[in-house]
Structures are given as structure tokens and as C-alpha cells.
Amino acid sequence: MYKVFADIYDLIYSFKDYKKEVKKIKKLIKKYKSTDGSELLDVACGTGEHLKYLEDSFICTGVDINEGILNVAKNKVKGATFKQADMINFDLNKKFDVIISLFSSIGYVQTYANLEKTIVNFANHLKQGGVVIIELWFTKSTYWVGLPSMTTYDGDDIKIARLNTTKIENDLSVMEMHYLIVEKNKDVKYFVDKHELGLFDTDKTLEFMKKAGLKVEFLKDGLMKERGLYVGVKT
Ligand SMILES: C[S@@+](CC[C@H](N)C(=O)[O-])C[C@H]1O[C@@H](n2cnc3c(N)ncnc32)[C@H](O)[C@@H]1O
């Protein structure tokens, strides 16, 4: 199932304008970073879509937990270094000028205890004056329960339909993604991909960032609707 997901990841998220997002991220880095270096770490980098547009300006490293997805990134962003690891406790034994973690990936750590560990880990990998930019998942108050959602991809040789609804179970946002995929000369495939993410409060997240030694700012107008961006500078 993960292999299938890695192969179709870029198709299902082809609606996302990664190039435009990186333009905004680059502006924020310029505004907040005071180090001289250009070492950038993308945590939960996925298939490397952001790194693809960052590698012209930075020395890039990507970390992700999913091997299949990392393989897609490695083939796409040849100049970057990749490591398969968990964002909660990875140890790269070096410090970066910039750390980004986008498209709500940090929500996958699920609990506040893990969120705090993850933020401390980010701060430990940051140089003094370096900047971390995190895009969280929704908070409890911005998350819509029972929202029907559909994403489709209509290529010549492959068609994908993904449907899900949004639920809260045990304090987590739960989405069972039902995929129907048909490829040229193949049978239709159906599978369910379950996602469970933490709905972390803005105040609590900012508190963890401050506690980790970061000067913080929450930018309401982020990359995607109602998610915002958390910017931290290591003091
Ligand atoms: C929604 S995708 C975002 C990927 C990428 N940042 C993007 O913008 O396309 C979430 C990613 O988080 C990764 N992930 C989930 N839990 C993780 C963990 N504990 N540590 C590292 N990566 C994780 C998944 O493998 C997946 O690639």
C-alpha cells in the first residue's frame, strides 16, 4: 500500500503549487534568518517537491519516515542528501541555518508530548540565528468534522479518485482516504489509507517553541487555507 501511495503522491497533490509556496518560504527565510550559511533541512520532506525549488539556493537535506516516498525524492532532487528517520528523534549530528516542515506533516506525531519532543529536536538541529518554519495541521477550532472531500487526477494513462470524510476520534483528526485507481491495461485498484493527525492548539505550539529557545511568530496568512505558519528563530 505504501509503495502504491509513493507512486501516486505527486499526482494526487498536483493541485498544490509548490513553486509558489517556495517563493513565500524563501522570502520568510530572508526576513528572519541571521546566519551566513545556507544549510537547509526539510523534515518530513515527502517526495521532495519543496526541495526541488530550494536546491538552487540552499545545500539541502531531507528527512522522512517513509522509504518509498524518500526514494521518489532521491530520484527527483539529485543534489540533496536524504535520510530515513522519525522527526521526533532523528539525529543528524549537525546544525542547520534553516529547518522547514510543511504541509502539516508535524500533525503525524499525534500527541502533545511528541510535539514538544519534535520541536526540541528541531531547535537542537538549528544554528543560533537560524530559522525554523512549521506548517501545522488544523486546530480543534478550525477543523471541520463531517466534511466530505474529493480529490481527483485525470491523466491519459492513469485516473485517480480519492474520497474521504473528516472525523475526530480520541482527540485525533481521522481521515480514511478511499482510493480508486485505474491505469492503462490494468484492473481498477481500491485501497484505504488511514491518516490520524494531532489537532494542536496555536498557543500550546508557540509555548513549546519558546521553551525550546526560539523567538516565535505565528503568521496567520500561511501557505494553505487556515493552517498558518509558525516561525521560530534560535536565540
Ligand atoms: C502530507 S505529507 C507532506 C510531505 C511534504 N512535506 C510535502 O509538502 O509534500 C506528510 C509526510 O510526513 C511523513 N511523516 C509522517 N510521520 C513522520 C514522522 N514521524 N517522521 C518523519 N516523517 C513523517 C510522511 O511519510 C509524509 O511524507
The ligand as an SDF file (V2000), in Angstrom:
LIG
                    3D

 27 29  0  0  0  0  0  0  0  0999 V2000
    1.3900   15.3640    3.9130 C   0  0  0  0  0  0  0  0  0  0  0  0
    2.9730   14.6680    3.6140 S   0  0  0  0  0  0  0  0  0  0  0  0
    3.9300   16.1410    3.3590 C   0  0  0  0  0  0  0  0  0  0  0  0
    5.1970   15.9000    2.6140 C   0  0  0  0  0  0  0  0  0  0  0  0
    5.9360   17.1410    2.1270 C   0  0  0  0  0  0  0  0  0  0  0  0
    6.4120   17.9610    3.2290 N   0  0  0  0  0  0  0  0  0  0  0  0
    5.0800   17.9450    1.1800 C   0  0  0  0  0  0  0  0  0  0  0  0
    4.8560   19.1360    1.4650 O   0  0  0  0  0  0  0  0  0  0  0  0
    4.6570   17.4120    0.1530 O   0  0  0  0  0  0  0  0  0  0  0  0
    3.4650   14.1020    5.1980 C   0  0  0  0  0  0  0  0  0  0  0  0
    4.8100   13.4190    5.2160 C   0  0  0  0  0  0  0  0  0  0  0  0
    5.1760   13.1880    6.5830 O   0  0  0  0  0  0  0  0  0  0  0  0
    5.8960   11.9700    6.6380 C   0  0  0  0  0  0  0  0  0  0  0  0
    5.8790   11.5390    8.0350 N   0  0  0  0  0  0  0  0  0  0  0  0
    4.8190   11.1200    8.7650 C   0  0  0  0  0  0  0  0  0  0  0  0
    5.1940   10.8450   10.0240 N   0  0  0  0  0  0  0  0  0  0  0  0
    6.5300   11.1060   10.0900 C   0  0  0  0  0  0  0  0  0  0  0  0
    7.4920   11.0290   11.1460 C   0  0  0  0  0  0  0  0  0  0  0  0
    7.1530   10.6400   12.3730 N   0  0  0  0  0  0  0  0  0  0  0  0
    8.7700   11.3890   10.8730 N   0  0  0  0  0  0  0  0  0  0  0  0
    9.1290   11.7820    9.6300 C   0  0  0  0  0  0  0  0  0  0  0  0
    8.2600   11.8710    8.5910 N   0  0  0  0  0  0  0  0  0  0  0  0
    6.9680   11.5510    8.8310 C   0  0  0  0  0  0  0  0  0  0  0  0
    5.1540   11.0650    5.6610 C   0  0  0  0  0  0  0  0  0  0  0  0
    5.9200    9.9630    5.2770 O   0  0  0  0  0  0  0  0  0  0  0  0
    4.8710   12.0530    4.5240 C   0  0  0  0  0  0  0  0  0  0  0  0
    5.8860   12.0530    3.5610 O   0  0  0  0  0  0  0  0  0  0  0  0
  1  2  1  0
  2  3  1  0
  2 10  1  0
  3  4  1  0
  4  5  1  0
  5  6  1  0
  5  7  1  0
  7  8  2  0
  7  9  1  0
 10 11  1  0
 11 12  1  0
 11 26  1  0
 12 13  1  0
 13 14  1  0
 13 24  1  0
 14 15  1  0
 14 23  1  0
 15 16  2  0
 16 17  1  0
 17 18  1  0
 17 23  2  0
 18 19  1  0
 18 20  2  0
 20 21  1  0
 21 22  2  0
 22 23  1  0
 24 25  1  0
 24 26  1  0
 26 27  1  0
M  CHG  2   2   1   9  -1
M  END
$$$$
